[in-house]
Structures are given as structure tokens and as C-alpha cells.
Amino acid sequence: MTLQMKQVVSKDHIIANLLSGKMGKKYEGKQVVLFDEKVYVLPEDDKESAKFVERLVKQNPRSTPTVAFVPKKGSYILLIQI
């Protein structure tokens, strides 16, 4: 009998992979929501996006969604340090 461990990936790691382009072209130029260690592409319509996020939260109210925009390859990201 072998014991398989589920690999837990942090939100920071997922975000880093999204921004570095390591997660594929599927997310480039799109708004996504990270929820329960999964990435979902949000609908382009703002009202539909809000409903989608509300449904996710209703399914698991203890988790907090993180909404992000994934830039296209070659885009620059402005970082401000204070």
C-alpha cells in the first residue's frame, strides 16, 4: 500500500506562476479568481463575475477569494515600494 500526499500549493506560489507565465496562455490577459487552491477565469461581464464569486463563497464560506489580472506575455508590471 502506498501513501499519496496531496501537494498543497500556496496562493503566493500560484500568483507567482500566473505572473511569470508558467501556467500557460489560458490565463493571459484575463481576470481570474483564486479560490481553494484553484484558478477560475472570471466572466467578462462584471455582474456575472460578481455572481460567480458569490457562488464560490457560498460553497465554502471559510475560504477567501483572491481576484487578479494576469498580464499578457511581454507586459510590464509596476511595483511600488514605500
Beta strands, then each sheet from edge to edge (+ up, - down):
strand 1: 30-35
strand 2: 38-41
strand 3: 66-70
sheet 1: 2+ 1- 3+
end
